[in-house]
């Protein structure tokens, strides 16, 4: 059971990091008036 909780926690932390990074890229692109382009948001 402890192994399942550890793996689920790692999965949740990784998903949260990806969501925060994606939102940060969108906000940065909006702040720079599109200077980053669509590729940077996709990465």
C-alpha positions as CSV (number, residue, x, y, z in Angstrom):
1,X,0.0,0.0,0.0
2,X,2.9,2.4,0.8
3,X,4.4,1.8,-2.6
4,X,1.1,2.7,-4.3
5,X,0.8,5.9,-2.3
6,X,4.4,6.8,-3.2
7,X,3.9,6.2,-6.9
8,X,0.5,8.1,-6.9
9,X,2.2,11.0,-5.1
10,X,5.0,11.1,-7.6
11,X,2.5,11.0,-10.5
12,X,0.5,13.9,-9.0
13,X,3.6,16.0,-8.4
14,X,4.7,15.5,-11.9
15,X,1.3,16.4,-13.4
16,X,1.2,19.5,-11.2
17,X,4.7,20.5,-12.4
18,X,3.6,20.1,-16.0
19,X,0.4,22.2,-15.5
20,X,2.3,25.0,-13.7
21,X,5.0,25.0,-16.5
22,X,2.4,25.2,-19.2
23,X,0.5,28.0,-17.5
24,X,3.7,29.9,-17.0
25,X,4.6,29.6,-20.7
26,X,1.1,30.9,-21.7
27,X,1.4,33.8,-19.3
28,X,4.9,34.6,-20.4
29,X,3.9,34.5,-24.1
30,X,1.0,36.9,-23.4
31,X,3.2,39.2,-21.4
32,X,5.8,39.4,-24.3
33,X,3.0,39.9,-26.8
34,X,3.6,36.6,-28.6
35,X,7.3,36.8,-28.8
36,X,7.7,33.1,-27.7
37,X,5.4,31.7,-30.4
38,X,3.3,28.6,-30.4
39,X,6.3,26.2,-30.3
40,X,7.4,27.4,-26.9
41,X,3.9,26.7,-25.5
42,X,3.9,23.3,-27.0
43,X,7.2,22.4,-25.5
